[in-house]
Amino acid sequence: MKKSNTVFIAFGSNKGDEIQNINTAIKLAGKFCKIKNISPLFITKPEGYLDQKDFTNGVFEAETALSPQELLKALKQIEKDLGRKETFRNAPREIDLDIIFYGDIILSQENLNIPHKALHQREFVLAPLAQIAPDFKDPITGKSIKELLTQLRQTKPQSTVKQI
């Protein structure tokens, strides 16, 4: 029997019915993960490409026996099933699902980095994550999510997220 691992998955949507997209994505993820906790939702200003609607973001915690690559493949399939098409970086999307943490592993592969590379610069990931796992420690820095969020807000005091 495969060992179960705790994972944190960030989600976001700004195309179509965002709430329905998110709920459907989490429900589909429940087919290969045991969903343990879901953060409150946050409204986030877009980054990079600004000519688009605000995003609805959050994070869920789950247990899975899938390997990191199997989990990535399953999440990409959910994105595809919900209508996401490969377009351009930071484009509007029906759903975006990113592996933020997979237990305490550190992984760097061509198509997958765990912890997520941009985690420390993304208030729209850290703020919801701090709601459900404030004391979880980033295996690279050893800092808690709460500490990472405080550090980010000190360097970037203009918040881009608002809890709904």
N, C-alpha and C positions, 0 to 999 in steps of 0.2 A: 504494500500500500504506500502510495506517495505521501510525503510529508506535506502538511498544509502550511502555507506561508501567509503572513499578513501583508497586504498590499494597500497602497493609497493611490487612487485614481482621480485625477483632476478631470472635470468635464466643463464644457462651455458650448453655448449655442447662441446664434444671433440671426438665424435664417428660418423662416417658417414659424411654427408654434414652438417657441423655445422650451416652455415648460413641458409640453407633450414630448418633444424630442428628448429632453433630459430624462423624464420618467420612463420612456420606452427604452432608452439606452441602459438605464440602471436595471430595469426589468430583464432585458436580454442578457446583461452581464450576470444576473442571478442564475442563469443556466449553467455557468461554469465557475461561479464564485459564490460564496456565502456572504451576502451583504451584512455587515455588522453595524455600520453607522453612516449616516449621510449628513453632511453639513447643511446649515442654512444656505440659501441662495444669495448671491451678490450680483449687483449690476456693475458692470465694468466698462469704462471707456475703451474703445479699441486702441491698439498700439500698432505702429508701423503704417498700415493702410487705414487712414482716418475717415474716409468717405463711406462709412457704413454704420449700421445700427449698433448700439451698445450691446455688449454680451451679457448673458446670464451665466454665471459661473458657480462652481462649487467643487467639493471633493467627497468621495465616498471611501470608506474603509471596508475591506473585504478579506476573506480567507480564500485561498485557492491552492490547488495542487498542481496547477499548470506551471510549466517552467516560464521564465521571463519571456523567451521568444514565442512560446505557445500563447501566452497571455497577450502579447503585442499583436499577434496574428488574429486572435479572437476579437480584440478591441477594434482593429482595423476593419474586420468584417462587419461589426456593428455599425461603424461609421458609413461603410458602403451601403449596408441595408437601409440606413436612414436617409440615403440620398446624397451623401457627401461625394463630391467629385474632386479630383486633383485639379487645382487651378493655379493660383499664385500664392506666395507667402503672405500670411496674415489676411487672407481673403475671408469674406463672410462664409459661414458654414452652418449646416444643419446640426452637426455635433462634432465635437473634438474630444477625444479621450486620450489622456496621457498618463503613463505610469510615472508616478512621482517617487515612490519608494516601493521596494520589494524586500520586506524584512529589513535586515541590516546589510544586504549585499551592496557591493560597489561593482558596477559593470560598465565597461566601455567597449561597445561594438559599433560597427559602421551604421547600423540602423536603430540602435538602442543604447541609451545612456541612463544608468540608474545609480544614484539619484538623478532626477531630471536635471540637465545642465543649467537651465535658466531659473531653476527653483528660487534661488536667492534674490533674483530681481523681480519676481512676480508676486505683487501684493494680492492679485486675484487668485493665486494658489495658496499663499501663506495665510491670508485672512480666514478663508473657510477651513483650512487645515488646523489653524489654531483653535477653532471652535470645537473640533472633535478630538484632537490629539496634541494639545499644547505642550506636553512634556516629552513627546516623541523626539528622539535625538537623530539628527542628520549624521549618518555614519562617516561622512567625510570631515565635517567640522567639529562634530561632537556637541554642537549647540542644539538646544531644544527649538522647536518650531516657534514657540513664544519669543525666544531670544532672537531668532532670525527675523521675525516680523518686526520686533522693536528696532533692531539694527537697520532694517530696510527703511522703516518710517523715519528714522533719524537722518538718513542720507537723502531721502526723497519724501519730505514732509507733506507734499501735496498729494493727498490720497486720491486714487483713481477708482476706488471701489466703495460701494454702499450696500450694506446688508438690506435685504427686503423681507 
